[in-house]
Amino acid sequence: MRVWFNRHFELVYRVLRLIREGDVEQRFTLICTHKHRYFVGYAAAHEHAREPEGLSTPDYVQWCLEFAVDQRVEVFHPAHEANAIVAARAQFEARGIRVISVADAPTLPRLHNKAWVYHKMAGRVPLAASTLIRDPRDLPAALEQLWSQGFQACIKPTVSIYGKGFYRLMPPEGQRRRRSITPQAWLARHPGRRCASQMLLEYLPGHEFSVDCLGDAGRFVTGVVRKKSLTTPTQLLDRAPGLLTHAASLLERFRISGLVNIQFKEDQHGEPKLLEINPRASGGVAMSCLSGVNLPYLALCGAVDGYAGLPIPTPRLGLRVTEVGMAVVLPHG
């Protein structure tokens, strides 16, 4: 079965490698495409190709359709322009190409919006205190209210990846910390009456938890919790049934199918609160798979065959894990 992963982050190398490790029957032929001539994902794929650059969204979707037909793709797992591709799913399915998506076309783009997710999950899982900021002039009053409740504060865009735009907000007399900024300095970067939507949040100082989990049309299938060390680059495959229960609530609310990552962080009292849901594999998914649960492979099998009857191993927990760099040979460009 020919399975295509289009332009993705470098984490797709881990995803493809894990699928190949699980696919002992060599059932799947994995195709990876990217705009770069030398992309690390090629090293884990059976076949690879370069994508055109500079296409509009409609033109890119059309290119994907033509490529999939030409390459006899049977299963398409989109990353770049996934929202538009999922919206055009019927065109692919009419040509016998199954499109994998963690959510339906209306929901998928909204999962990237942290404020929307917070709104939909209010009362379902523990959330940090928050205020939505669209006008920078609203920041001082909202910040004073947060501080008056005894919270530290941070701010981040409602839509971002890898922590881009995240800052702790510190008073001018406060001690400078990593990724910190004074409110005055933040306002100087956002002159005028409008800004990209931001979330002013209670700052969560404790451990961060990353939950890699599988859903089947909203049903929780399995998951692994990674607790990140505050002092070392190691993580613990943690026994955290409460977080798995919260993860299951998100999967049910958004009718999630396949592999997603959900992040939590402890508040000043040690209670984990929701950070965000990432509708994709996480960069640390390979560490979760050291539990003996090959999440990317199971997600692909579940998408193709359904989860009924699919053997799901019991995770081995309590393991301390980390990642190391490794050398790979890239195929000729």
Helices and strands as residue ranges (DSSP letters): E 2-5, H 12-22, E 29-34, G 40-44, E 47-50, H 57-70, E 75-77, H 82-87, H 89-93, E 98-99, G 108-112, H 114-121, E 130-133, G 136-138, H 139-148, E 153-157, E 167-169, E 180-181, H 183-189, E 198-202, E 208-216, E 219-228, E 235-238, H 241-254, E 258-266, E 272-278, H 285-288, G 289-291, H 295-305, E 320-321
